[in-house]
Amino acid sequence: MRYTPAGLPALEMQLEHESSIEEAGQTRQVKVTIKAVAFGTMAERLCQQAVGSAWGFTGFLANARGGRHVVLHVLDFQSD
């Protein structure tokens, strides 16, 4: 965890997702890694969770600074 110049806790992380879904009559394996960020009390709560544990996240997608990729801004999470 880091702190912004204003003293706000900030946590940058990578989230991994893996599942299978049926598309056009075929089973498709889906794997994705996405960058995510959380601020304030959400960052503090996430720091207390075990790395590699399963969670469901809600938030919004935004371009990262520089606009080269997408980042999920975590607003809430719950045990999966």
N, CA, C and O atoms as CSV, one atom per row, in Angstrom:
chain,resi,resn,atom,element,x,y,z
A,1,MET,N,N,0.855,-1.165,0.000
A,1,MET,CA,C,0.000,0.000,0.000
A,1,MET,C,C,0.902,1.229,0.000
A,1,MET,O,O,1.993,1.220,0.570
A,2,ARG,N,N,0.435,2.261,-0.636
A,2,ARG,CA,C,1.135,3.536,-0.650
A,2,ARG,C,C,0.155,4.614,-0.197
A,2,ARG,O,O,-1.022,4.342,0.039
A,3,TYR,N,N,0.647,5.811,-0.084
A,3,TYR,CA,C,-0.208,6.943,0.287
A,3,TYR,C,C,-0.063,8.042,-0.745
A,3,TYR,O,O,1.043,8.327,-1.204
A,4,THR,N,N,-1.162,8.656,-1.108
A,4,THR,CA,C,-1.140,9.778,-2.048
A,4,THR,C,C,-0.492,10.977,-1.360
A,4,THR,O,O,-0.334,10.971,-0.139
A,5,PRO,N,N,-0.112,12.011,-2.125
A,5,PRO,CA,C,0.446,13.210,-1.492
A,5,PRO,C,C,-0.494,13.835,-0.445
A,5,PRO,O,O,-0.041,14.523,0.470
A,6,ALA,N,N,-1.801,13.591,-0.590
A,6,ALA,CA,C,-2.773,14.102,0.376
A,6,ALA,C,C,-2.926,13.170,1.588
A,6,ALA,O,O,-3.712,13.457,2.491
A,7,GLY,N,N,-2.177,12.054,1.611
A,7,GLY,CA,C,-2.229,11.129,2.736
A,7,GLY,C,C,-3.282,10.051,2.634
A,7,GLY,O,O,-3.513,9.329,3.604
A,8,LEU,N,N,-3.935,9.917,1.477
A,8,LEU,CA,C,-4.987,8.926,1.271
A,8,LEU,C,C,-4.362,7.570,0.944
A,8,LEU,O,O,-3.529,7.495,0.041
A,9,PRO,N,N,-4.736,6.490,1.651
A,9,PRO,CA,C,-4.215,5.162,1.319
A,9,PRO,C,C,-4.616,4.774,-0.107
A,9,PRO,O,O,-5.747,5.012,-0.532
A,10,ALA,N,N,-3.680,4.179,-0.829
A,10,ALA,CA,C,-3.927,3.728,-2.200
A,10,ALA,C,C,-3.275,2.367,-2.390
A,10,ALA,O,O,-2.138,2.145,-1.972
A,11,LEU,N,N,-4.002,1.466,-3.020
A,11,LEU,CA,C,-3.496,0.117,-3.269
A,11,LEU,C,C,-3.652,-0.197,-4.747
A,11,LEU,O,O,-4.759,-0.164,-5.284
A,12,GLU,N,N,-2.540,-0.500,-5.399
A,12,GLU,CA,C,-2.556,-0.943,-6.794
A,12,GLU,C,C,-2.346,-2.442,-6.799
A,12,GLU,O,O,-1.493,-2.954,-6.073
A,13,MET,N,N,-3.118,-3.152,-7.612
A,13,MET,CA,C,-3.046,-4.612,-7.630
A,13,MET,C,C,-3.391,-5.144,-9.010
A,13,MET,O,O,-3.820,-4.395,-9.888
A,14,GLN,N,N,-3.202,-6.439,-9.192
A,14,GLN,CA,C,-3.637,-7.136,-10.394
A,14,GLN,C,C,-4.656,-8.183,-9.967
A,14,GLN,O,O,-4.425,-8.947,-9.030
A,15,LEU,N,N,-5.779,-8.206,-10.663
A,15,LEU,CA,C,-6.818,-9.197,-10.403
A,15,LEU,C,C,-6.801,-10.214,-11.528
A,15,LEU,O,O,-6.638,-9.851,-12.693
A,16,GLU,N,N,-6.968,-11.483,-11.190
A,16,GLU,CA,C,-7.004,-12.555,-12.182
A,16,GLU,C,C,-8.363,-13.216,-12.158
A,16,GLU,O,O,-8.939,-13.450,-11.095
A,17,HIS,N,N,-8.872,-13.517,-13.344
A,17,HIS,CA,C,-10.161,-14.191,-13.493
A,17,HIS,C,C,-9.970,-15.386,-14.411
A,17,HIS,O,O,-9.257,-15.307,-15.412
A,18,GLU,N,N,-10.617,-16.495,-14.062
A,18,GLU,CA,C,-10.580,-17.694,-14.900
A,18,GLU,C,C,-11.931,-18.379,-14.802
A,18,GLU,O,O,-12.424,-18.640,-13.705
A,19,SER,N,N,-12.533,-18.671,-15.959
A,19,SER,CA,C,-13.819,-19.363,-15.983
A,19,SER,C,C,-14.029,-19.988,-17.353
A,19,SER,O,O,-13.207,-19.835,-18.257
A,20,SER,N,N,-15.140,-20.691,-17.489
A,20,SER,CA,C,-15.535,-21.220,-18.797
A,20,SER,C,C,-16.987,-20.819,-19.035
A,20,SER,O,O,-17.786,-20.733,-18.102
A,21,ILE,N,N,-17.306,-20.578,-20.292
A,21,ILE,CA,C,-18.644,-20.140,-20.671
A,21,ILE,C,C,-18.973,-20.708,-22.048
A,21,ILE,O,O,-18.086,-20.925,-22.874
A,22,GLU,N,N,-20.251,-20.943,-22.277
A,22,GLU,CA,C,-20.650,-21.451,-23.577
A,22,GLU,C,C,-20.953,-20.280,-24.502
A,22,GLU,O,O,-21.712,-19.372,-24.162
A,23,GLU,N,N,-20.341,-20.326,-25.677
A,23,GLU,CA,C,-20.536,-19.290,-26.687
A,23,GLU,C,C,-20.684,-19.971,-28.042
A,23,GLU,O,O,-19.805,-20.725,-28.459
A,24,ALA,N,N,-21.792,-19.705,-28.727
A,24,ALA,CA,C,-22.063,-20.273,-30.052
A,24,ALA,C,C,-21.958,-21.798,-30.039
A,24,ALA,O,O,-21.453,-22.404,-30.984
A,25,GLY,N,N,-22.444,-22.409,-28.950
A,25,GLY,CA,C,-22.465,-23.865,-28.856
A,25,GLY,C,C,-21.140,-24.498,-28.471
A,25,GLY,O,O,-21.035,-25.724,-28.435
A,26,GLN,N,N,-20.141,-23.702,-28.187
A,26,GLN,CA,C,-18.820,-24.205,-27.817
A,26,GLN,C,C,-18.453,-23.692,-26.435
A,26,GLN,O,O,-18.800,-22.572,-26.063
A,27,THR,N,N,-17.747,-24.525,-25.679
A,27,THR,CA,C,-17.257,-24.086,-24.383
A,27,THR,C,C,-15.969,-23.301,-24.592
A,27,THR,O,O,-15.043,-23.758,-25.262
A,28,ARG,N,N,-15.931,-22.129,-24.013
A,28,ARG,CA,C,-14.777,-21.250,-24.158
A,28,ARG,C,C,-14.145,-21.025,-22.792
A,28,ARG,O,O,-14.833,-20.692,-21.827
A,29,GLN,N,N,-12.839,-21.208,-22.718
A,29,GLN,CA,C,-12.086,-20.939,-21.499
A,29,GLN,C,C,-11.688,-19.462,-21.503
A,29,GLN,O,O,-11.144,-18.961,-22.486
A,30,VAL,N,N,-11.959,-18.785,-20.414
A,30,VAL,CA,C,-11.667,-17.357,-20.310
A,30,VAL,C,C,-10.652,-17.141,-19.197
A,30,VAL,O,O,-10.858,-17.590,-18.070
A,31,LYS,N,N,-9.568,-16.461,-19.508
A,31,LYS,CA,C,-8.556,-16.074,-18.522
A,31,LYS,C,C,-8.196,-14.627,-18.794
A,31,LYS,O,O,-7.939,-14.247,-19.937
A,32,VAL,N,N,-8.178,-13.823,-17.748
A,32,VAL,CA,C,-7.817,-12.417,-17.915
A,32,VAL,C,C,-7.149,-11.908,-16.635
A,32,VAL,O,O,-7.480,-12.332,-15.528
A,33,THR,N,N,-6.219,-11.009,-16.816
A,33,THR,CA,C,-5.599,-10.289,-15.710
A,33,THR,C,C,-5.841,-8.812,-15.973
A,33,THR,O,O,-5.623,-8.328,-17.083
A,34,ILE,N,N,-6.294,-8.099,-14.948
A,34,ILE,CA,C,-6.584,-6.681,-15.093
A,34,ILE,C,C,-5.978,-5.921,-13.920
A,34,ILE,O,O,-5.965,-6.400,-12.786
A,35,LYS,N,N,-5.479,-4.729,-14.218
A,35,LYS,CA,C,-4.966,-3.879,-13.152
A,35,LYS,C,C,-6.147,-3.261,-12.420
A,35,LYS,O,O,-7.183,-2.962,-13.015
A,36,ALA,N,N,-5.968,-3.074,-11.110
A,36,ALA,CA,C,-7.028,-2.494,-10.282
A,36,ALA,C,C,-6.401,-1.559,-9.263
A,36,ALA,O,O,-5.214,-1.656,-8.953
A,37,VAL,N,N,-7.220,-0.655,-8.751
A,37,VAL,CA,C,-6.770,0.303,-7.746
A,37,VAL,C,C,-7.897,0.532,-6.750
A,37,VAL,O,O,-9.073,0.510,-7.112
A,38,ALA,N,N,-7.529,0.751,-5.499
A,38,ALA,CA,C,-8.507,1.071,-4.454
A,38,ALA,C,C,-7.925,2.190,-3.603
A,38,ALA,O,O,-6.710,2.284,-3.430
A,39,PHE,N,N,-8.802,3.037,-3.072
A,39,PHE,CA,C,-8.374,4.174,-2.275
A,39,PHE,C,C,-9.096,4.185,-0.928
A,39,PHE,O,O,-10.165,3.593,-0.779
A,40,GLY,N,N,-8.499,4.861,0.042
A,40,GLY,CA,C,-9.127,5.073,1.337
A,40,GLY,C,C,-9.330,3.793,2.123
A,40,GLY,O,O,-8.473,2.908,2.133
A,41,THR,N,N,-10.484,3.706,2.786
A,41,THR,CA,C,-10.776,2.542,3.622
A,41,THR,C,C,-10.863,1.254,2.801
A,41,THR,O,O,-10.585,0.170,3.314
A,42,MET,N,N,-11.251,1.373,1.516
A,42,MET,CA,C,-11.298,0.183,0.655
A,42,MET,C,C,-9.886,-0.384,0.490
A,42,MET,O,O,-9.711,-1.601,0.536
A,43,ALA,N,N,-8.892,0.458,0.301
A,43,ALA,CA,C,-7.500,0.007,0.179
A,43,ALA,C,C,-7.049,-0.658,1.480
A,43,ALA,O,O,-6.392,-1.699,1.449
A,44,GLU,N,N,-7.395,-0.070,2.607
A,44,GLU,CA,C,-7.022,-0.650,3.901
A,44,GLU,C,C,-7.667,-2.011,4.107
A,44,GLU,O,O,-7.014,-2.931,4.600
A,45,ARG,N,N,-8.936,-2.157,3.740
A,45,ARG,CA,C,-9.626,-3.456,3.867
A,45,ARG,C,C,-8.988,-4.506,2.970
A,45,ARG,O,O,-8.795,-5.649,3.383
A,46,LEU,N,N,-8.660,-4.115,1.733
A,46,LEU,CA,C,-8.070,-5.076,0.798
A,46,LEU,C,C,-6.685,-5.534,1.244
A,46,LEU,O,O,-6.307,-6.678,0.995
A,47,CYS,N,N,-5.933,-4.668,1.890
A,47,CYS,CA,C,-4.598,-5.035,2.383
A,47,CYS,C,C,-4.654,-6.147,3.411
A,47,CYS,O,O,-3.668,-6.857,3.609
A,48,GLN,N,N,-5.783,-6.309,4.065
A,48,GLN,CA,C,-5.925,-7.323,5.101
A,48,GLN,C,C,-6.306,-8.696,4.537
A,48,GLN,O,O,-6.354,-9.672,5.285
A,49,GLN,N,N,-6.575,-8.787,3.230
A,49,GLN,CA,C,-7.000,-10.041,2.626
A,49,GLN,C,C,-5.787,-10.852,2.162
A,49,GLN,O,O,-4.751,-10.287,1.811
A,50,ALA,N,N,-5.924,-12.149,2.164
A,50,ALA,CA,C,-4.839,-13.033,1.745
A,50,ALA,C,C,-4.653,-12.961,0.224
A,50,ALA,O,O,-5.623,-12.986,-0.533
A,51,VAL,N,N,-3.400,-12.871,-0.203
A,51,VAL,CA,C,-3.086,-12.879,-1.630
A,51,VAL,C,C,-3.517,-14.227,-2.198
A,51,VAL,O,O,-3.240,-15.272,-1.609
A,52,GLY,N,N,-4.190,-14.198,-3.337
A,52,GLY,CA,C,-4.640,-15.428,-3.990
A,52,GLY,C,C,-6.017,-15.891,-3.570
A,52,GLY,O,O,-6.510,-16.888,-4.099
A,53,SER,N,N,-6.661,-15.199,-2.628
A,53,SER,CA,C,-8.003,-15.595,-2.221
A,53,SER,C,C,-9.028,-15.124,-3.255
A,53,SER,O,O,-8.748,-14.224,-4.047
A,54,ALA,N,N,-10.211,-15.733,-3.244
A,54,ALA,CA,C,-11.247,-15.458,-4.247
A,54,ALA,C,C,-12.230,-14.403,-3.738
A,54,ALA,O,O,-12.753,-14.508,-2.628
A,55,TRP,N,N,-12.473,-13.380,-4.574
A,55,TRP,CA,C,-13.361,-12.271,-4.217
A,55,TRP,C,C,-14.150,-11.836,-5.434
A,55,TRP,O,O,-13.722,-12.032,-6.571
A,56,GLY,N,N,-15.302,-11.247,-5.184
A,56,GLY,CA,C,-16.083,-10.596,-6.233
A,56,GLY,C,C,-15.944,-9.090,-6.040
A,56,GLY,O,O,-16.086,-8.595,-4.922
A,57,PHE,N,N,-15.670,-8.363,-7.103
A,57,PHE,CA,C,-15.424,-6.930,-7.023
A,57,PHE,C,C,-16.476,-6.151,-7.783
A,57,PHE,O,O,-16.977,-6.605,-8.812
A,58,THR,N,N,-16.810,-4.972,-7.272
A,58,THR,CA,C,-17.632,-4.018,-8.016
A,58,THR,C,C,-16.864,-2.712,-8.075
A,58,THR,O,O,-16.094,-2.381,-7.174
A,59,GLY,N,N,-17.089,-1.981,-9.149
A,59,GLY,CA,C,-16.401,-0.719,-9.339
A,59,GLY,C,C,-16.643,-0.207,-10.736
A,59,GLY,O,O,-17.670,-0.502,-11.347
A,60,PHE,N,N,-15.699,0.560,-11.242
A,60,PHE,CA,C,-15.836,1.084,-12.602
A,60,PHE,C,C,-14.498,1.009,-13.316
A,60,PHE,O,O,-13.436,1.008,-12.694
A,61,LEU,N,N,-14.578,0.947,-14.650
A,61,LEU,CA,C,-13.387,0.893,-15.487
A,61,LEU,C,C,-13.046,2.287,-15.975
A,61,LEU,O,O,-13.929,3.068,-16.330
A,62,ALA,N,N,-11.759,2.592,-15.991
A,62,ALA,CA,C,-11.288,3.879,-16.495
A,62,ALA,C,C,-9.934,3.662,-17.165
A,62,ALA,O,O,-9.226,2.702,-16.859
A,63,ASN,N,N,-9.586,4.551,-18.070
A,63,ASN,CA,C,-8.256,4.500,-18.667
A,63,ASN,C,C,-7.226,4.856,-17.612
A,63,ASN,O,O,-7.435,5.751,-16.794
A,64,ALA,N,N,-6.118,4.147,-17.646
A,64,ALA,CA,C,-5.014,4.468,-16.748
A,64,ALA,C,C,-4.386,5.775,-17.210
A,64,ALA,O,O,-4.601,6.215,-18.339
A,65,ARG,N,N,-3.621,6.378,-16.342
A,65,ARG,CA,C,-2.893,7.572,-16.768
A,65,ARG,C,C,-2.032,7.203,-17.963
A,65,ARG,O,O,-1.350,6.178,-17.949
A,66,GLY,N,N,-2.062,8.014,-18.971
A,66,GLY,CA,C,-1.355,7.695,-20.209
A,66,GLY,C,C,-2.262,6.985,-21.196
A,66,GLY,O,O,-1.934,6.913,-22.381
A,67,GLY,N,N,-3.410,6.451,-20.739
A,67,GLY,CA,C,-4.412,5.860,-21.617
A,67,GLY,C,C,-4.034,4.589,-22.337
A,67,GLY,O,O,-4.666,4.255,-23.339
A,68,ARG,N,N,-3.026,3.859,-21.871
A,68,ARG,CA,C,-2.588,2.666,-22.595
A,68,ARG,C,C,-3.352,1.403,-22.216
A,68,ARG,O,O,-3.349,0.440,-22.981
A,69,HIS,N,N,-4.003,1.380,-21.061
A,69,HIS,CA,C,-4.761,0.207,-20.643
A,69,HIS,C,C,-5.888,0.630,-19.700
A,69,HIS,O,O,-5.992,1.793,-19.310
A,70,VAL,N,N,-6.711,-0.329,-19.353
A,70,VAL,CA,C,-7.874,-0.089,-18.500
A,70,VAL,C,C,-7.546,-0.494,-17.064
A,70,VAL,O,O,-6.822,-1.463,-16.834
A,71,VAL,N,N,-8.080,0.251,-16.108
A,71,VAL,CA,C,-7.894,-0.045,-14.686
A,71,VAL,C,C,-9.269,-0.122,-14.025
A,71,VAL,O,O,-10.122,0.734,-14.258
A,72,LEU,N,N,-9.481,-1.152,-13.198
A,72,LEU,CA,C,-10.710,-1.267,-12.422
A,72,LEU,C,C,-10.525,-0.493,-11.120
A,72,LEU,O,O,-9.612,-0.784,-10.347
A,73,HIS,N,N,-11.388,0.492,-10.876
A,73,HIS,CA,C,-11.397,1.220,-9.623
A,73,HIS,C,C,-12.371,0.490,-8.689
A,73,HIS,O,O,-13.583,0.521,-8.904
A,74,VAL,N,N,-11.845,-0.157,-7.668
A,74,VAL,CA,C,-12.649,-0.987,-6.781
A,74,VAL,C,C,-13.443,-0.107,-5.816
A,74,VAL,O,O,-12.877,0.725,-5.106
A,75,LEU,N,N,-14.765,-0.304,-5.803
A,75,LEU,CA,C,-15.636,0.401,-4.890
A,75,LEU,C,C,-16.133,-0.488,-3.752
A,75,LEU,O,O,-16.476,-0.001,-2.675
A,76,ASP,N,N,-16.168,-1.811,-4.006
A,76,ASP,CA,C,-16.594,-2.769,-2.988
A,76,ASP,C,C,-16.120,-4.149,-3.383
A,76,ASP,O,O,-15.793,-4.383,-4.546
A,77,PHE,N,N,-16.076,-5.063,-2.433
A,77,PHE,CA,C,-15.746,-6.455,-2.707
A,77,PHE,C,C,-16.407,-7.328,-1.656
A,77,PHE,O,O,-16.698,-6.881,-0.547
A,78,GLN,N,N,-16.639,-8.590,-2.028
A,78,GLN,CA,C,-17.195,-9.562,-1.094
A,78,GLN,C,C,-16.613,-10.926,-1.411
A,78,GLN,O,O,-16.140,-11.185,-2.518
A,79,SER,N,N,-16.659,-11.792,-0.408
A,79,SER,CA,C,-16.144,-13.141,-0.561
A,79,SER,C,C,-16.913,-13.848,-1.669
A,79,SER,O,O,-18.139,-13.766,-1.749
A,80,ASP,N,N,-16.166,-14.544,-2.521
A,80,ASP,CA,C,-16.763,-15.252,-3.654
A,80,ASP,C,C,-17.319,-16.583,-3.250
A,80,ASP,O,O,-17.858,-17.307,-4.087
